[in-house]
Amino acid sequence: MKNIVMLLLTFWLLGVLWSAPEDLDVFIDFENTTGEDDFVIGQSPNRVRFIGFTLQSTNDPDLSHSGTKSLIIETGEEGKIIFERGVNLLQFYAAETNGEGRIELRDKNAFILHKNGVAVSLPTSISPQVNPVLHSFIAFSGDLNDVNDLNYTNGIKTISLKNVSGQIALDDLGFSYVDGPPNNTLYEDFENIFSDPQFEDPENFTLGESPITATFTGGLAREIGVSRTYNHTFPYGDNLLSEAAWGVYNGTSGTITFETPAAQVQFYASVYDKDDGEIRVFDSHDNLIGITTKIPNDISIEVSTDPIPFYDINAIDLGAPDGIGKIEYINKPQNSLVLFFNYNTIDDFGFTPITVSDQHNIPDEVVITGSGEIVGTNILHPNGNIFDQVLIIGEKVTLRADNGQITRASFVDINDDIVQVEFSGAGTVTINLDPDTLRGPATPRKYMQDIAYVKGHPHVVLSGADETTYLSIFTVGPINAEDQTIFIPGEDYDAVADISYIEVINSNRVGGIHSANARFSNDTGKVGFFAPGVEVAVRVLIGEIDAREEAIPYLLFGDQSFTVNAAYPGLRITGGDLAQSNGKPIIVAPGKIVKGGFDALISQRNIKSDNTLQPARNINAEFVNESGDEVIIIVVENSQ
């Protein structure tokens, strides 16, 4: 029997908001999408619906922020953007040609507008040349006393744009979802129990629409009243909503049955007395697969000053690939000491059916945004891996990977090597080619191929990664190419991928980074591996780091890295010496911390893609924290 996982709900710091929209979990620049009047981007449960807009190219530089396309609303019309799941962080650029217009944000209940969710008198331009206003919002920071957020505990669900006297343009939409129950296909906070017809019978009711439904029996959807510790959400607008939850009375049990088995179920649960409740989880074949009696006494964000734990029940983790069929909530006979309150409660309930279980696919296409052409799908490699092939055709592309597969993206680097970026697991990868080095598309100079590649010097960003996420960067050479006829006899190949840096954002963990066949270098900005606070589960392989002129070298990641028992773990420098052309030390720890994300690094040999041996070298680098204090790193030479 497996215990049910309870997770701590963590909240974004407000400081995250002041990044760019493209740094959030989902970014849409609208360049490669089409639509008019009423259209959807993405697949359930990650759909975003656009109503009343025309998605069009514009010759007016004031009406687009990046590229040439944006969402346009004409005079007198209104537009609405509806998110299928609750959004916590939201950013976009919007302008109205006459300096008028109005923006309104609403949560799922859509009753009361928060003053921080309204913007009027929009700017007249979103051109990057005028440094336009970036509209930035946070649904809920985790603190009810925070005056900067919206107190939308279930997330932002709707953006409305109205009062248009000229034209409104919206571009570069970025957002990150709420962590927890609102981040599901179906979500209910029970705040609207007195006016929502689905609660006409509060003892036996069904949430959702067939075939995605959850039926509640044996309990009662009820107002909690004075016993506020048993209700999680804060109803914004007390005259319209209720502090309510689903309760199971003393000595009875309630059941939640899923019409389509659930891949994931998340909710908050509470009891008055310790060990007075029990939650049981059954698979779609009615087998008991999970049980817990560890249920907290307080789930109220109004009362508690600490993050509130929620239950995260995952079918795969519980060994039920066919999904969760039902959940039972038992209130044991012990009487509560609270007068007239003998209920165990569940609040903020969300679930995702087994058919749309992958929360990382935003949207479902391999190419999410940017300039990428899918040139092959479900390709079986001789090593047994299955991959989708993307050809980068512009400055930037954001990609995801199908479950159990690899997404491979190709371009030519500044030394004319064909470079492959391979990505698998959770999250997204964004490949940004430096516009000053961007060339093409054109056929590669050093290969006999009739394929047009763009050429440039990239930096690579991982977002939404976890321990399943792996990134590899390498060049195409005789030792790894299936087609040996593409190489020009006598041609001199650099055979090392040239990039500037890899960055990991919006993530706590990543499986591994394999860039043994890569050289990190640049004259400005970051160089190397920049992932502050992000733990690496298995390994980091880096060929070389070389910061030139004003560039700053990094080997920065979380201090609990390399804990998974696997072959060739740890940080490994493969053929490089880490000597920096500008003489700067490598930053390996944040702030004034004198311990890096690694205590030791391994210097080992490598073989370039042209089959040239690179022996292990002496490491000639200084290591410091961001304050400039020395950090001691042990160097181990390994011939393997």
Secondary structure, 3 states (H helix, E strand, C coil): CECCCEEECCCCCHHHHHCCHHHCCEEECCCCCCEEEEEEECCCCCCEEEEEEEEEECCCHHHCCCCCEEEEECCCCCEEEEEEEEEEEEEEEEEECCCCCEEEEECCCCCCCCHHHEEECCCCCCCHHHCCCCEEEECCCCCCCCCCCCCCCCCEEEEEEECCCCCEEEEEEEEEECCCCCCCCEEECCCCCCCCHHHCCCCCEEEEECCEEEEEECCEEEECCCCHHHCCCCCCCCCCCCCEEEEEECCCEEEEEEEEEEEEEEEEEECCCCCCEEEEEEECCCCEEEEECCCCCCCCCCCCCCCCEEEEEECCCCCCCCCEEEEEEEECCCCCCCCCCCEEEEEEEEEEEHHHCCCCCCCCCCEEEEEEEEEEEEEECCCCCEEEEEEEEEEEEEECCCCCCEEEEEEECCCCCEEEEEEECCCEEEEEECCCCCEEEECCCCECCCCCEEECCEEEEEECCCCCCEEEEEECCCCCCCCHHHECCCCCCCCCEEECEEEEECCCEEEEEEEEEEEEEECCCEEEEECCCCEEEEEEEEEEEEECCCCEEEEECCCCCCCCCCCCCEEEEECCCCCCCCCCCEEEECCCCCCCCCCEEEEECEECCCCCEECCCCCCCCEEECCCCECCCEEEEECC
